[in-house]
Amino acid sequence: MAIKTGLFKWDIKKISNALKIKERDVRLYFTDGRRVSFILERRLAYEVLKGSLAPNEGAGYDIVDSEGGKWEVRSISKGGIYFCPSYMVGSGRSFEKRGFLRKLKEIKGYIISDIDSFPEVRFWIIPVEQVIRWWKSHQLGTTTKISREKALQLIDEISKTSDYA
C-alpha cells in the first residue's frame, strides 16, 4: 500500500482581505490545529477522499471516504502530534492503551497535515497498518504523542522504503 501525499496552498493576503483580519492573525489561525482542523477536514473529505464528514463531532473518526472507510485527521504543529483518540488529550485527561487500540481497529488510517508550514500545507494519507507498526516498534512513545521532528522523520522514512514508494 502506497503512502499518498498532497499539498494545499493558500494565499494569506486573500484570506486576510476576505476575513478582514491581519495577515498575522491568519497565520496564527491556520497554524493552530484546534482551529484549522475545521477547514482541513472539509477539504480532505471533499477534495481528496471524495467522501463526507463524520455525522457528528463525537464520532471516533473525522471523515468517511467514498468507499465507507473511516479516517482520522491529525495535524503536525510545533507541539507535535498524537495518534490516540481526542478524548485522551488535554488537561485532566489521560492515555488509555485499550481505547487507542480499539480506535486502530475502527479506522482505515490517518491523514496527517503539516500545518506549521502554512500557507503550503503538505498532507500524507497513512494506512492504519503503518501506525500499528510504529506503535509496536515503540516509535510513538507511551502515549502516542511525538514531536514534530519525530513525526516528519517517521513519514520521511516510510516514504523512502520500497513498500511505500
Residue pairs with C-beta under 8 A, 6 or more apart in sequence:
1 127
1 129
1 163
1 164
2 164
2 165
3 124
3 125
3 126
3 127
3 130
3 155
3 158
3 159
3 164
4 124
4 125
5 122
5 123
5 124
5 125
5 159
6 48
6 122
6 123
7 120
7 121
7 122
7 123
8 40
8 43
8 113
8 120
8 121
8 123
9 119
9 120
9 121
10 30
10 118
10 119
10 120
10 121
11 119
12 23
12 26
12 27
12 119
13 23
15 26
15 30
16 22
16 23
16 25
16 26
19 26
27 118
27 119
29 35
29 36
30 36
30 39
30 115
30 118
30 119
30 121
31 77
31 78
31 115
31 116
31 118
32 77
32 115
33 74
33 75
33 77
33 115
36 75
36 115
36 118
37 62
37 73
37 75
40 73
40 75
40 113
40 115
40 121
40 123
41 53
41 62
41 63
41 73
42 53
44 63
44 71
44 73
44 111
44 113
44 123
45 51
45 52
45 53
45 62
45 63
45 64
46 52
48 111
48 123
48 125
49 63
49 65
49 66
49 71
49 111
50 65
50 66
51 63
51 64
51 65
51 66
52 63
52 64
53 62
53 63
53 64
54 61
54 62
54 63
54 64
54 70
60 70
60 85
60 103
60 106
60 107
61 70
61 71
61 72
61 106
61 107
62 71
62 72
62 73
63 70
63 71
63 73
63 111
64 70
64 71
65 71
65 108
69 107
69 108
70 106
70 107
70 108
71 107
71 108
71 109
71 110
71 111
71 125
72 83
72 103
72 107
72 109
72 110
72 111
73 110
73 111
73 113
74 81
74 82
74 83
74 110
74 111
74 112
74 113
75 81
75 112
75 113
75 114
75 115
76 112
76 113
76 114
76 115
76 116
76 148
76 151
76 152
77 115
77 116
77 148
78 116
78 148
79 148
80 145
80 146
80 147
80 148
80 150
80 151
81 112
81 145
81 146
81 148
81 151
82 88
82 89
82 143
82 144
82 145
82 146
83 100
83 110
83 131
83 135
83 140
83 144
84 95
84 96
84 99
84 100
84 103
84 143
84 144
84 145
85 99
85 100
85 103
87 93
87 99
88 94
88 95
88 96
88 99
88 100
88 143
89 145
95 142
95 143
95 144
100 135
100 144
104 128
104 131
104 132
104 135
107 128
108 127
108 128
109 125
109 126
109 127
109 128
109 129
109 130
109 131
110 125
110 126
110 128
110 131
111 123
111 124
111 125
111 126
112 123
112 124
112 126
112 151
112 155
113 121
113 122
113 123
114 121
114 122
114 123
114 152
115 121
116 148
124 155
124 159
126 155
126 158
130 158
130 164
131 140
133 139
134 140
134 154
135 144
139 146
139 150
139 154
140 146
146 154
158 164
159 165
